Amino acid sequence: MKVYFNLSLEGFSNCYVVTNPEEKAAIIIDPGTVTKEILLQIEREQLNLEAVLITHNHESHLKGLATLRKIYTPKIYAADYEVADRETQILKDDGILRIGGLQVGYMSVPGHTPDSMVFKIGKVLFTGDALTASTLGSTTNTYAERMLLAAVHNKILSQHDDTVIMPGHGPPSSVAAEKNFNTSVVVRTVSGLDDKG
Amino acid sequence: MPYHVKMFSYVICQHPSCQKTAVSNYSKDTKTLSTHEYCFEHSPIASQIEEYIYEYIKSNDKIVGLNASGISFQNLDFTNKRFYGCNFYGCTFRNIHSENLRSRMSMFDFSIFSDCNLLGSNLQFTSFAGATFSHILFTNSDLVHNNFCGSHILQSSFDDSDLYNSRFIRARLQNTSFRNCNIKKTMFFEMSQENVSFKLSNTREALFSKEIDYESLF
């Protein structure tokens, strides 16, 4: 498994290309922009773009999808129908997909947006905006914040400590780092909100 | 800013109930990097693995997808070494000298760095969360898009460095200088600082929040 990182300067979002060289398969996660480098990588290695995974329906995470759909015919996985209308493969709750010889886990982590999903490939979690290094995704109300905290706690922080976190914005992190230093998670533990949530 | 990185192997250690990733192994004969069956802690040939990894780093400038989690590095020269997608989780680095060290998408979480001279490094999209830095010189480095959250940094220098979009959330900074640095979009939320200098740095473009009493968190 290879991971390509691409910073989209529009919205400063992180786009990832995950490839399986043995199967000549590629998956793109959150195509905020599609750059020449991404396309060249796919073309040079003669990869088949099997799927595009969208962590949530925000423009900075999917603006490049229109470009990709003009060139390739990937399956588009998202929790929101509006991402690609009839072409969207709707994801609900949690589950596992098999794409290009890779096992792709998906988990619903609503809060930042109702359609927020986290994807797990190998020991890497692609968390979108639900969780970035030491901060939780922004929410519009306290109900959403509590829901996000509960989901992050149950589905992300329950993973093994050395699981890598590749967020939608900012630098990478690990589960152990988030357990110890995330401003929302540690406050929650200190103030004993677990019992109320 | 595209990086093409082969991530380290995510083969799980074969020791019962261990969930850590297996450490890398290097064959001198075939000069290839492979994955060992165990993590460093559970490897029956840990000291041998350590030697092989030193040898691999010594003989290669471009190091891709190496998993050296848990290994100690001492008195080595990392000048011009380039680490891509490597795992140094929980490693120890003592008395390391380097110039033009380069890293992309590598993990140094909970590592310990002491007495290292890492001048002119170019480290991007790399995580040092929870790491300890004691007497480290990062002077004149590009440290863009890095995670220093929860790190403990003492008597170290980041002078003349570019820290754009890096995060020092909940870091403990003691007797450390960030003079003449670019700290645009750098996050210093909830950190604790003692004798820290940001002289000549663009603090107005950085993101600060109220300091916290670090001890009260634990």
Interface residues (C-beta under 8 A of the other chain):
Chain A: M1 K2 V3 Y4 F5 N6 L7 L9 F12 T35 E37 I38 Q41 G122 K123 V124 A133 S134 T135 H160 D162 V164 G170 P171 P172 S173 S174 A176 A177 N180 F181 T183 V186 V190
Chain B: M1 P2 Y3 H4 V5 K6 M7 Y10 Q19 K20 T21 S69 G85 N87 Y89 R104 M105 M107 D109 F110 F125 T126 S127 A129 G130 H145 N146 N147 C149 G150 N165 S166 R167 I169 R170 F189 E190 L217
